[in-house]
Each structure stands twice: as C-alpha cells, then as structure tokens.
Amino acid sequence: MDTTSKTRLWTKDFITITLVSFLIAFIFLLTVTTITEYALEKFHASQSYAGLAASIFVIGLLSARLFVGKYLEILGRKKLLYIGLISSLIISLVYFPVENLSLFIIVRFLHGVGVGISFSVIQTSVLDLIPPQRRGEGISYYSISFVLATAIGPLLGVFILQYSSMSMVFIVCTAVSLLSILLTLPLTIPEVELTNEQLEEMKKFQFSDFFEKKVFPISLIMGIFAYSYSSVLSFLASYTEEINLISGAIFFFLVYSIFIFISRPFTGKLLDTRGDNIVMYPSILCFATGLLVMSQAANSVTLLLAGALIGLGYGNLLSATQTIAVKIIPRYRAGLATSTFFIFVETGVGIGPFILGYFVPIIGFRNMYLVLAVIVFASLFFYYFLHGKKAYKKQITNIHENNSV
C-alpha cells in the first residue's frame, strides 16, 4: 500500500467535512449574535427572555450531544448527519412565520438540537479522516473552520442588522443549510463496525454509555478555559463601550483569528512530535496574559494585543485539548469522547455569561478580567496534576524507547 496515501491529510473528504463544519458553526454564531436584539424588538421580550432565546440554542445543542455520543455508531454516522442537517434546514424555514415568543424559544431549542446532531457526527468523523501520526496537525487545521466562523458569523450578523432585517439572517441560514446538505452528498464518512460485544456494551443504559470518563480530566480543564473565554464573547462589546474603545473592538476577533491562523499549523505539528506539554503550558500562559492585558486596556493597541494573546492561548488550547482527549480512548468510543469533551466546553461557554453577569455590577469589567486571568494562570497547576505530569512521563518513556531502537 502507498505509504503517502496513509499519511495524506488534505483529502477531498477532509476538505469537505471541514467546510461543512464551518457552515454549521457559521449558522450558530450568526444567529446567536442577532437573536437577542430580534427578540427584544419583534416580541417585546424582557432582557432575560431575550437572553433565553439566544442561550436555549446551546441547551438544545448539549441535549443532542448527550444522546448522539451514545447512538452515533449504532444508528450510523451519515444517517445521523443527514437528520441533523435536514432538520436544521426545516427549522430555518420555520423561523419566518413564528409570531409568538414561546414558540420562537421552542424553535430555537430545536435548531440547537439539529446543529448539535450535525456537529457531533462531524467532530467525531473527522478524526478518522486524519492520519493518526498527524492527528494534532489535522485537528488544528480542521478547528480553524470554527475560528473563521467566529470571525465572519458575528461580523455579518451585525452588518445585516444595520443594513437589512432579521429576515435576511433567516434567508442566509436557509441557504447555508441547503448548501451543507449538497456538500455532504458525495462525502464518504468512515463508519465503525461494532463487534457484538461492543454493540451490547453501547446499548446499555448506565453512566459510561453517555459519557467517556477517561476524558473527564482534560475536558474539565478545557471547561474552565471555555468559562473564562465566555467573558470575551459575551462582554467585549459592553466593556469596550464603557472604556470608549468600540473602534478597537471591531477588529478584536479579526486579530484573534489571524494569530490562530498563524500559530495552528506549528502547534499542531509540535503536539504530534514533541508531546502535549510543549503546546499546553505556553498556551495557558498566553491566555492568562491576554486576559490580564485586556483588564488593563487603555487604547486600541493594547486591546488588540490582548486579542492576539488570547488567540495564541485559548485558540490553541481548544485544538490541543481535543487532540489529547481523542488520543486516550478506543476508536469505537470516539463519539462518546468527543461529545463528553464538547459538553464540558459548551457548558463553560453557556454558564459563563450567566454567572459572570452577577459579578460585573459588583466588581466591574476590569476586575472580572483580572480575576479570570488569575484563574487561568492557576490552571497551570491544575493541568500539571491532572494530565501534564502523566504526559511528561509518557514523553520520557517514548524518548528512551526510541533511543534504544
């Protein structure tokens, strides 16, 4: 067999699944950044209900992850992917006639379920399209799709609200959902053939059938980082308005994305060749420093420097921890491991604004970012005891084994 084909990363299927992932994430971020304002104006909702209309999407997404992780290999990956994508298309059309806030919130929940199904299938399947020896590099490139969506989705959402109407947002969602379905038609998704013993194990109803306990430590660490990063996603606009740096905020996520683009190819290869810690420790320090700089921002240059450091930090932590999570489990439980990992991440992003929102009126934005910088820095020690120490021993063992060969 051709060795090159076994290590080739940029195959047709890998490119296609990365593009579809971008489109799904784009829909998520486009709606999340516009729904609150729409609920306030269209339904005259209170701030709490308008926030619920936005955040319940994440609850739907998490609900889907919980069950898809268990049934992914039983029902079949491509079948579930089509269920997710087609339901997302239908829900995008249902947005138009809704005139009731309660019904609108239900629609948002169902949209989150559809996106959650699609994401769960894609984020598991892409692992089998990446050569094992290039897994860190492959996940780094793949996860850039979400980085792009983070930059383009909110930007387009704000642009549409300024120059058009929410109907245009729903039209874009519908068109993108249809495009996602068309792109997956020729896509070959690797299916896992379960043995009778594995099938029986996956059909059981116990805790291990919905969560992969082996990835709890690294997922918990990433959940803390996601919680801290939610402060940037949710409060950047309010913070920069308070300190009169709105002009700098416009370019914040652009700088954030650029530095992820620059660093991801290198950090992915480092993770594959030099081990986990060579990426994790510097990334944690960069993220903590970025939050510290953000807490002291006095001009646009300082704010954009914070964006660059957070991009180098959090942007690489997300792909590195996902790589670590999938390296430690058998292939047939990859769906459970992936769903477990992202449940922690999305829970951190979801509950972060809710909890932090209670403290902002008391301590202010600057002190909030300062406290979060300390929490992220303290996570260095947390990471060391939960994974870093073990990763170092494994790396030393591998070096000795390679030297003895």
C-alpha positions as CSV (number, residue, x, y, z in Angstrom):
1,M,0.0,0.0,0.0
2,D,1.2,3.5,-0.8
3,T,2.6,5.0,2.4
4,T,1.9,8.5,1.2
5,S,-1.8,7.9,0.9
6,K,-1.9,6.7,4.5
7,T,-0.3,10.0,5.8
8,R,-2.0,12.4,3.4
9,L,-4.1,15.0,5.3
10,W,-5.7,17.2,2.6
11,T,-8.0,14.6,1.0
12,K,-11.3,15.5,-0.6
13,D,-13.3,14.2,2.3
14,F,-11.2,16.1,4.9
15,I,-11.6,19.4,3.0
16,T,-15.4,18.8,2.5
17,I,-16.1,18.0,6.2
18,T,-14.0,21.0,7.3
19,L,-16.1,23.3,5.0
20,V,-19.4,21.8,6.2
21,S,-18.2,22.3,9.8
22,F,-17.5,26.0,9.0
23,L,-21.0,26.4,7.6
24,I,-22.7,24.8,10.6
25,A,-20.7,26.9,13.0
26,F,-21.4,30.0,10.9
27,I,-25.2,29.4,11.3
28,F,-24.7,29.0,15.1
29,L,-22.7,32.2,15.5
30,L,-24.8,34.3,13.0
31,T,-28.0,33.6,14.9
32,V,-26.6,33.8,18.5
33,T,-25.3,37.3,17.9
34,T,-28.6,38.6,16.4
35,I,-31.4,36.7,18.1
36,T,-31.3,38.7,21.4
37,E,-31.9,42.0,19.6
38,Y,-34.6,40.4,17.4
39,A,-36.5,39.0,20.4
40,L,-36.4,42.4,22.1
41,E,-37.8,44.2,19.0
42,K,-40.1,41.6,17.5
43,F,-41.7,40.1,20.6
44,H,-41.0,43.0,23.0
45,A,-39.3,40.4,25.3
46,S,-37.6,41.3,28.6
47,Q,-33.8,41.1,28.7
48,S,-34.0,37.7,30.5
49,Y,-36.3,36.1,27.9
50,A,-34.4,37.6,25.0
51,G,-31.2,36.1,26.5
52,L,-33.0,32.8,26.9
53,A,-34.0,32.9,23.2
54,A,-30.3,33.1,22.4
55,S,-28.9,30.7,25.0
56,I,-31.5,27.9,24.7
57,F,-29.9,27.1,21.4
58,V,-26.9,25.9,23.3
59,I,-29.1,23.8,25.6
60,G,-30.6,22.1,22.6
61,L,-27.1,21.5,21.2
62,L,-25.9,20.0,24.5
63,S,-29.0,17.8,24.7
64,A,-28.2,16.4,21.2
65,R,-24.6,15.8,22.1
66,L,-25.6,13.7,25.1
67,F,-27.6,11.2,23.1
68,V,-25.7,11.3,19.8
69,G,-22.5,10.3,21.6
70,K,-24.2,7.1,22.7
71,Y,-26.1,6.2,19.5
72,L,-23.7,7.5,16.8
73,E,-22.1,4.2,16.0
74,I,-25.3,2.2,16.5
75,L,-27.5,4.3,14.1
76,G,-24.8,5.2,11.6
77,R,-22.8,8.4,11.2
78,K,-24.0,9.6,7.7
79,K,-27.7,8.8,8.5
80,L,-27.4,11.0,11.7
81,L,-25.6,13.7,9.8
82,Y,-28.5,14.0,7.3
83,I,-31.0,14.0,10.1
84,G,-29.2,16.9,11.7
85,L,-28.7,18.9,8.5
86,I,-32.2,18.4,7.1
87,S,-33.8,19.3,10.5
88,S,-31.6,22.5,10.6
89,L,-32.9,23.4,7.1
90,I,-36.5,22.8,8.1
91,I,-36.1,24.9,11.3
92,S,-34.5,27.7,9.3
93,L,-37.7,27.9,7.3
94,V,-39.9,27.7,10.4
95,Y,-38.4,30.9,11.8
96,F,-40.2,33.1,9.2
97,P,-43.9,32.5,10.2
98,V,-43.3,32.5,14.0
99,E,-45.2,35.3,15.8
100,N,-45.2,34.0,19.4
101,L,-42.2,34.3,21.8
102,S,-42.8,30.9,23.5
103,L,-43.0,29.2,20.1
104,F,-39.9,31.1,19.0
105,I,-37.9,29.8,22.0
106,I,-39.0,26.2,21.2
107,V,-37.9,26.7,17.6
108,R,-34.5,27.9,18.9
109,F,-34.2,24.8,21.1
110,L,-35.0,22.5,18.1
111,H,-32.5,24.4,15.9
112,G,-29.8,23.8,18.6
113,V,-30.7,20.1,18.6
114,G,-30.3,19.9,14.8
115,V,-26.9,21.7,14.9
116,G,-25.8,19.6,17.8
117,I,-26.5,16.3,15.9
118,S,-24.6,17.6,12.9
119,F,-21.6,18.8,15.0
120,S,-21.4,15.6,17.0
121,V,-21.2,13.5,13.8
122,I,-18.7,15.8,12.1
123,Q,-16.4,16.3,15.1
124,T,-16.2,12.5,15.6
125,S,-15.9,11.5,11.9
126,V,-13.2,14.0,11.1
127,L,-10.9,12.1,13.5
128,D,-11.0,9.0,11.1
129,L,-10.1,11.2,8.1
130,I,-6.9,12.4,9.8
131,P,-3.8,10.1,9.7
132,P,-3.1,9.1,13.4
133,Q,0.5,10.3,13.1
134,R,-0.8,13.8,12.0
135,R,-3.7,14.0,14.4
136,G,-2.6,17.1,16.3
137,E,-1.8,18.9,13.0
138,G,-5.1,17.7,11.4
139,I,-7.3,18.8,14.3
140,S,-5.5,22.2,14.3
141,Y,-6.4,22.8,10.6
142,Y,-9.9,21.4,11.0
143,S,-10.7,23.6,14.0
144,I,-9.7,26.7,12.0
145,S,-13.2,26.3,10.5
146,F,-14.7,27.3,13.8
147,V,-12.3,30.2,14.1
148,L,-13.4,31.5,10.7
149,A,-17.0,31.2,11.7
150,T,-16.2,33.1,14.9
151,A,-14.9,36.0,12.9
152,I,-17.3,36.0,10.0
153,G,-20.6,35.0,11.7
154,P,-20.9,37.9,14.2
155,L,-19.5,40.4,11.7
156,L,-22.1,39.5,9.1
157,G,-24.8,39.4,11.7
158,V,-24.1,43.0,12.8
159,F,-23.8,44.1,9.2
160,I,-27.2,42.6,8.3
161,L,-28.9,44.1,11.3
162,Q,-27.6,47.5,10.4
163,Y,-28.4,47.5,6.6
164,S,-31.2,44.9,6.3
165,S,-33.6,42.9,8.6
166,M,-33.7,39.7,10.5
167,S,-35.5,38.1,7.6
168,M,-32.2,38.3,5.7
169,V,-30.5,36.4,8.6
170,F,-33.1,33.6,8.2
171,I,-32.6,33.6,4.4
172,V,-28.9,33.2,4.8
173,C,-29.4,30.4,7.4
174,T,-31.7,28.6,5.0
175,A,-29.3,28.9,2.0
176,V,-26.3,27.8,4.1
177,S,-28.2,24.8,5.5
178,L,-29.1,23.7,1.9
179,L,-25.5,24.2,0.8
180,S,-24.3,22.0,3.7
181,I,-26.6,19.2,2.6
182,L,-25.5,19.4,-1.0
183,L,-21.8,19.3,0.0
184,T,-22.3,16.1,2.1
185,L,-23.9,14.1,-0.8
186,P,-20.5,12.9,-2.2
187,L,-18.9,12.8,1.2
188,T,-17.5,9.5,2.4
189,I,-17.8,9.2,6.2
190,P,-15.9,6.3,7.8
191,E,-18.3,4.1,9.7
192,V,-17.2,2.0,12.7
193,E,-18.3,-1.7,12.6
194,L,-19.0,-2.8,16.1
195,T,-18.5,-6.3,17.3
196,N,-21.4,-8.0,19.0
197,E,-19.8,-7.4,22.4
198,Q,-19.2,-3.7,21.7
199,L,-22.7,-3.3,20.4
200,E,-24.2,-4.8,23.6
201,E,-22.0,-2.5,25.6
202,M,-23.1,0.6,23.7
203,K,-26.8,-0.4,24.1
204,K,-26.7,-0.5,27.9
205,F,-28.1,2.4,30.0
206,Q,-25.5,3.4,32.5
207,F,-23.3,6.4,33.1
208,S,-20.5,5.1,30.9
209,D,-22.9,4.9,28.0
210,F,-23.4,8.6,27.9
211,F,-20.0,9.9,29.0
212,E,-16.4,8.8,28.5
213,K,-14.8,9.0,31.9
214,K,-11.3,8.8,30.6
215,V,-11.5,12.3,29.1
216,F,-13.0,14.0,32.2
217,P,-9.7,15.4,33.4
218,I,-8.7,17.2,30.2
219,S,-12.4,18.1,29.4
220,L,-12.7,19.7,32.9
221,I,-9.6,21.8,32.3
222,M,-10.9,22.9,28.9
223,G,-14.3,23.7,30.5
224,I,-12.5,26.2,32.9
225,F,-10.8,27.8,29.9
226,A,-14.1,28.0,28.0
227,Y,-15.8,29.6,31.0
228,S,-13.1,32.2,31.1
229,Y,-13.3,32.8,27.3
230,S,-17.1,33.3,27.5
231,S,-16.3,36.7,29.2
232,V,-14.7,37.8,26.0
233,L,-17.5,36.6,23.8
234,S,-20.3,38.0,25.9
235,F,-18.9,41.2,27.4
236,L,-16.4,42.6,24.9
237,A,-19.0,45.0,23.4
238,S,-20.2,46.3,26.8
239,Y,-16.6,46.5,28.1
240,T,-15.2,48.4,25.2
241,E,-18.2,50.8,25.2
242,E,-17.6,51.5,28.8
243,I,-13.9,52.3,28.2
244,N,-14.5,54.1,24.9
245,L,-12.7,51.6,22.7
246,I,-15.5,50.5,20.4
247,S,-13.4,51.1,17.3
248,G,-10.8,48.6,18.6
249,A,-13.4,46.1,19.4
250,I,-14.4,45.9,15.7
251,F,-11.0,44.4,14.9
252,F,-10.6,42.3,18.1
253,F,-11.8,39.0,16.6
254,L,-10.1,39.6,13.3
255,V,-6.7,39.9,15.2
256,Y,-7.7,36.9,17.3
257,S,-8.4,34.8,14.2
258,I,-5.2,35.9,12.4
259,F,-3.0,34.8,15.2
260,I,-4.7,31.4,15.4
261,F,-4.2,31.0,11.7
262,I,-0.5,31.8,12.1
263,S,0.1,29.5,15.0
264,R,-2.2,26.5,14.5
265,P,0.0,24.7,11.8
266,F,3.0,24.9,14.1
267,T,1.3,24.0,17.4
268,G,-0.4,21.0,15.7
269,K,2.9,19.6,14.5
270,L,4.6,20.3,17.8
271,L,1.8,18.3,19.6
272,D,2.4,15.4,17.3
273,T,6.2,15.4,17.5
274,R,7.1,16.9,20.9
275,G,4.2,15.9,23.2
276,D,1.2,17.6,24.9
277,N,3.0,19.9,27.3
278,I,5.1,21.8,24.7
279,V,1.8,23.3,23.5
280,M,-0.3,23.4,26.6
281,Y,1.9,25.3,29.0
282,P,2.8,28.2,26.7
283,S,-0.8,28.4,25.5
284,I,-2.1,28.6,29.1
285,L,0.4,31.4,29.8
286,C,-0.6,33.3,26.7
287,F,-4.3,33.1,27.5
288,A,-3.8,34.3,31.1
289,T,-1.6,37.1,29.9
290,G,-4.2,38.1,27.3
291,L,-6.9,38.4,29.9
292,L,-4.5,40.4,32.1
293,V,-3.7,42.8,29.3
294,M,-7.4,43.1,28.5
295,S,-8.2,44.1,32.1
296,Q,-5.7,47.0,31.7
297,A,-6.6,48.0,28.2
298,A,-6.3,51.8,27.8
299,N,-6.2,52.1,24.0
300,S,-6.9,50.1,20.8
301,V,-3.4,48.8,20.5
302,T,-3.5,47.3,24.0
303,L,-6.9,45.8,23.3
304,L,-5.7,44.2,20.0
305,L,-2.6,42.9,21.8
306,A,-5.0,41.1,24.2
307,G,-6.8,39.7,21.2
308,A,-3.5,38.3,19.7
309,L,-2.5,36.7,23.0
310,I,-5.9,35.2,23.6
311,G,-5.8,33.8,20.1
312,L,-2.4,32.2,20.7
313,G,-3.7,31.0,24.1
314,Y,-7.3,29.9,24.0
315,G,-7.3,29.3,20.2
316,N,-4.6,26.6,20.6
317,L,-5.9,25.2,23.9
318,L,-9.1,24.2,22.2
319,S,-7.5,22.1,19.5
320,A,-4.7,20.8,21.7
321,T,-7.1,19.5,24.5
322,Q,-9.4,17.9,21.9
323,T,-6.4,16.1,20.4
324,I,-5.4,14.9,23.9
325,A,-8.9,13.7,24.6
326,V,-9.2,11.5,21.5
327,K,-5.7,10.0,21.9
328,I,-6.6,8.2,25.1
329,I,-9.7,6.2,24.0
330,P,-10.5,3.3,21.7
331,R,-11.9,4.2,18.3
332,Y,-15.4,2.8,18.8
333,R,-15.9,5.2,21.8
334,A,-14.6,8.3,19.9
335,G,-18.2,9.6,19.6
336,L,-18.7,9.4,23.3
337,A,-15.3,11.0,24.0
338,T,-16.0,13.9,21.6
339,S,-19.4,14.6,22.9
340,T,-18.2,14.4,26.5
341,F,-15.4,16.9,25.7
342,F,-17.6,19.4,23.9
343,I,-20.3,19.1,26.6
344,F,-17.7,20.5,29.1
345,V,-16.6,23.2,26.6
346,E,-20.1,24.3,25.7
347,T,-21.3,24.2,29.3
348,G,-18.4,26.5,30.2
349,V,-19.3,28.9,27.4
350,G,-23.0,28.6,28.3
351,I,-23.0,29.2,32.0
352,G,-20.1,31.7,32.0
353,P,-22.1,34.8,31.0
354,F,-24.9,33.8,33.4
355,I,-22.6,33.5,36.4
356,L,-20.2,36.3,35.5
357,G,-23.1,38.6,34.8
358,Y,-23.9,38.6,38.6
359,F,-20.3,39.8,39.4
360,V,-19.9,42.5,36.8
361,P,-22.1,45.1,38.6
362,I,-20.2,44.4,41.8
363,I,-16.5,44.3,40.7
364,G,-16.6,45.8,37.2
365,F,-15.3,44.6,33.9
366,R,-11.6,45.2,34.5
367,N,-11.6,43.3,37.8
368,M,-13.6,40.5,36.2
369,Y,-10.9,40.0,33.5
370,L,-8.2,40.3,36.1
371,V,-9.8,37.6,38.3
372,L,-10.2,35.3,35.2
373,A,-6.5,35.8,34.4
374,V,-5.6,34.6,37.8
375,I,-8.0,31.6,37.4
376,V,-6.4,30.6,34.0
377,F,-2.9,31.0,35.4
378,A,-3.8,28.8,38.4
379,S,-5.0,26.2,35.9
380,L,-1.3,25.6,35.0
381,F,-1.0,23.7,38.3
382,F,-4.4,22.1,37.8
383,Y,-3.3,20.8,34.3
384,Y,0.0,19.6,35.7
385,F,-1.6,17.3,38.3
386,L,-4.5,16.1,36.1
387,H,-2.6,15.5,32.9
388,G,0.8,17.3,32.4
389,K,2.7,15.1,34.9
390,K,1.5,11.9,33.2
391,A,2.2,13.4,29.7
392,Y,5.8,14.2,30.7
393,K,6.4,10.7,32.0
394,K,5.0,9.3,28.7
395,Q,7.2,11.6,26.7
396,I,10.3,10.5,28.6
397,T,9.4,6.8,28.1
398,N,9.0,7.4,24.4
399,I,12.4,9.1,24.1
400,H,14.0,6.1,25.9
401,E,12.3,3.6,23.7
402,N,13.3,5.5,20.5
403,N,16.9,5.7,21.7
404,S,17.0,2.0,22.4
405,V,15.8,1.1,19.0
